[in-house]
């Protein structure tokens, strides 16, 4: 029979691996008697582990949630994964940087020497891409409240701070609270967002968590609606690209650039580049509007042949007139037919107003 300490760790590991364990099966897995299992369960309870017994044909045990956090058992790979996750917690935007640093220090102190050496040699520095303005941090209490409402499927009421200070002609009257059915809490680009069905606007909305101030109590429970496309990742990507149905851009065009494909590929994150020759390549790219797509292609600073569609060619003509007017300081030319933002483009602008 293994020593008591090793046997207790083995028992705890089994209890963490699945929800319910028949007593006879635990005894068989540990190669001990059912009586010894009962004694070991009592020892774990004395150490603070909330193990409950359940009745049934065989009877058994379950590791339940308690009022205090007891000692935790991790294998080597879990401990390393936890330490790495805590090191990169500064990029989550959840306002938990100090707590993550303290937790990492606590985990490191109780690690065996062999694991401490692995962690000390694996120092991760999380670098965020430069931003025009620093990202606002979401309050961890707000994130918890939003998650609880999502889990309970309860209508959420909250005040939503404006993205910009009110203008001179603003009445200054407080906006009424938003009423939504919360569906998902997601991260995007270092910020937290709540994906919800807006009850007053009867549409899906994506709200920045750092601008939300929840009101209590929550509203009644609701039956979740089906998210457009069925997948939250594709929906959020589509919303930020001006589309509800998928993660694709609403405007996509094809051009030939007089540049090597290798050079274009280095500066193309979300497009398809095909080599046509030493200094020619085909580029397929998307954007939320045709003028926006034409402007993005113009940034490559190369001769351009438009393959299609016609809306992209019209957008280049529109931008050419606009840039010429800007160079000569004459009034801007009205948009050419087909260059006005699409309905998806207008939806994108509405989204920007919500999520900036």
N, C-alpha and C positions, 0 to 999 in steps of 0.2 A: 504494500500500500504506500503511495507517495506521502511525503511529509504534509502536515496540515496546511502550511502556507502555500505550497505548490498546488495542493488539492483545492484550496479556496479560490486561487486564481483561475484554475481550470474550470471550476464550477461557475465563477462569475463570467468567464469568457463564453461559456455555453448559454447562460441566461441572456447575454447581450446579443447572441446570434439569432434568436427567434423569440416570438412573443410568449408562447406557452410551452412548457416542458412537463410531460408526465413524470412523476417521481421515479417510476420503475425504469424509464428510459435514461434518466440522469444517472441512476445507479449503475446501469449497464455501461453507459459511455465512460463513466469514471472508474468502473471496476471496483465499486464499493457497495455496501449494503444500503437499503432504503433508510435504515436507522441512522447511518452515518450521513446520508444526504440531509436528513432532518436536522441533525446537529450542526452540519456545516451551514445550512441556511440560517439557523439561529445565530451563528457567529457572524455571518455577513450582515444580518440585521443589526447586531450590536455595533458594527462598524459604520452604520448609517445607510446601508443599502435597503431601499423599500421593497422587499420581496414579499409578495402576497401568495397565499395558498388558495387554490381553487378546487372545488369539488367536482366530481365526475366519476365515470366508471373506474378510472385509474387514479384520479387525483393528481395534482401537480403544482407547479410554481411558475410565477411570472414576476419579472423585474419591472416594478411599477415606477411612476414618477413620484417624487417626494417633495417635501417643503424645503429641503436643503440639498445642495449639490454634493454627493458623496465622492470619494476617490473614483477616478475613471481608469479604465484599463484599455490601453492601446497596444497594438503590435508595432513593430519597428516602422513599417511603411506608413501606417496611420499617423504615427508621431511625427515623422518627417513631413508628410503632407500637411499636417496641422501647422507645423512651424512655418512652412512656405506660405500657406494661406494667410497666416497672421502677418508675415512680412509685407505682403502686397495689399493688406487691408487699407492702406493709406489712399489707394486709388478708387475705393468703392463709393466715395461721396456720401457715406452714411454717418459721418461725424463720430467714428469709433476709433480714431487713430491712437489716442492715448490709452484707451482700454485694450486695444490690440497689442500695443507695446508692452503693457503690464502682463497681459496673458502670455505673450511670448516669453517674457522673462520667467514667469512662473513655470511654464512647461519646460523650459530649458534647465531650470534648477533641479527638477526631479528626473531628468533624463539620465539613463546610464551613460557612462563616459564615451562609449563607442558611438552613441547617437549624438551626443553633444559635439563630438568632433565632426560628424557629418553636417550638422547644422551650422557650425562655426565656419566651415569651409564653403558652405553654400549660402552666401550672402546675396540676396536679391535686392536690387535697386529698381523700384518702379518709377518710370519716367513717363509723365503725361505729355501729350503733344501740346505745343504752345497754344495759348488761348488769348483772344483779344481782351477778355476780362476774366478774372478768376471765377471758377465755377462755385456757385453757392452750395453749401453743405446742407443736406437734409438732416433734420433732427431725428435721432434714433427713436425717440418716443413717438413721433409722427409716423415713422415707418412701421413701428409695431402696431399702432392703431389702425393704419391702413391695411396691414396684413391680416389683422384680426377681423376686420370688416369683410375682406375678401373671403377669408376662410368660413366665416359665419353666414355669408351671403345676405348681409344686412345693408339696407339703403344707408348711404353715407351722406351727411350734410357737412359742408365746410365752407369757410371763407377763403376766397382765392385772391391773393395779392396781385395787383396789376404788374405787368412787366416793366412799365415805365411810369415816372411820376405824372400826375394829372396835368393836362394842358391848361392854358389860361382861361379857356372857355368851358372848362369842366365845372359842373355844379358842385362837386365835392360830396355829393350824397353817397353814402355807402352802398355798394352793390349788394343785392340780395344773396343769401347763401346758395351755393350750388347744391343740387340734389342729384345723386348719381347712384347707379348700381355698380359697385366696384367689381372688376373681374380679374385683373392681374396687376401685380407690382413688378416693374421691370427696370433694368438699368440700360442706359444708352449714352455712350460718349461721356462717361463719368458722372452722369446725373441719374436720379431716380424719377420714374414716371408712374402714374397710376392710369391704367387703361380702364375706362368705365363707360357705361351707357348713360348719357345725360338725359334725365327724365324731362326737363323743361325744353330742351332743344331737340329731343327725340333723335339723337344721333350719337355715334361713338365719338369720344373725346379722349385726348391724352393730356394729362395734367402733370405739371412739374411738382414733385413732392415738396420741395423746399419753399413753395409758395402756398402750400395748403395749411390751413389752421382748422383742424377738425372741431365740429360741434358735437356736444353730447346731449341726450343719448342718441344712439343710432336709430334709424327707422326700421320698418318692418322687414321681415325676410322676403326674399324674392327668388324666383326661378331663373337661373342663369340663361341668358340669350346665347345663341351661337355666334361666335366671333366671325366676321367676314374672312373667308379663306380657311377658317378652322384652326389656324396656328398663330400663336401670339407673336412669335419672332417675325414671321412674314408680314403680319398685320402692322407691327410697329415700324418695320423697315419701309413698308409701303406708305404709311402715313407720313414719314419723314421725306418721302419722295413724291408726295402729292397724289397717292393712289390708295384706295381702300381695298381693292380686290386682291392685290398681290404685292410682293416686294419689288416688282419691276418698276422702272421709270415710266411715267405716262408718255414721254416723248423720247423716241430712240431713232437715231439716224446713222447713216453710213457715209464715210468720206474716204478719199485717198490723199494721204499726206506725202509730200516730197521730203521724207526723212527716213533714216534707217529704222527698221522695226525695233531693233534693240534699244535705240534711244527713246522711241515713243513708249515702249513697254515700261521703262524705268519711271515714267511719270503718269502711268495709267493704272489706277487702282480698281476701277469698276468698268472695264470695257474689254473688248476683244481686239487684239492686234494681229494682223496677218502679213507676213513678209511677201512683197511682190517683186522685189529687186533690191540691188545694193542701196538705193536711196529712195525707195518708194514702199509704202505699206498701206494696208487697208485698216481703217479704224471704225469700229462700231461702238457707239457711246450713247448714254442716256442722260436725261435731265428732266426737271420738272416743267420746263417750257421750251419752246423752240428757240426764242432769243437766248435763253440761258444756255442751251446746248451749243448754239453757234458761238457764243462768247467763250465757252469752255474749249471748243476746238481751236479757236483763234489763239489761245494761250500757247499753243505749240510753236508759234512763230515760224510757220512754213507755208509754202504754196498748197492750196487746197482744191481738190476736185470733188464736188458733191455728187454722190451716187444716188442718194434719195433719203427721204421722200421729198416731194415738192415743197412741203412746209419748211424744211430746213433751208432750202435754197432761198425762199422768201425771207426767212429770218436773217440770212447773211446780207441780203439786199437792204433790209430794214436797218440792221446795225451799221452797214456801210454809210447810209445816209445820216444816221444819228452821229456817228463818229466824225463824218465830214462837217456836220453842223457844229459839233463841239469844237473842231479845229478852227472854224471860221467865226465862232461866236454868234451864229445866226439861230433864230428860233428852230426848235426841233421839228422834224417832219412827222406828221401823224403816222401811226403804225400801218404798215402795209397789210392787205387782206391775208389772213392765215397766220399773222404774227401775234395776234392778241393772245393772252394767256388762255389756255383751255380751262374747262370746268374743273379739271383735276388741278390745274395751276392755281385757280382761285381757292380751291380747297386747301392747297399747300400753303397759300398766304394766310388763310384762316388758322391753319395749324400753327404756323410760325407765331402768330399773335397769341395763341394759347400757351405755347411751350417755350418761348424765349426766356 
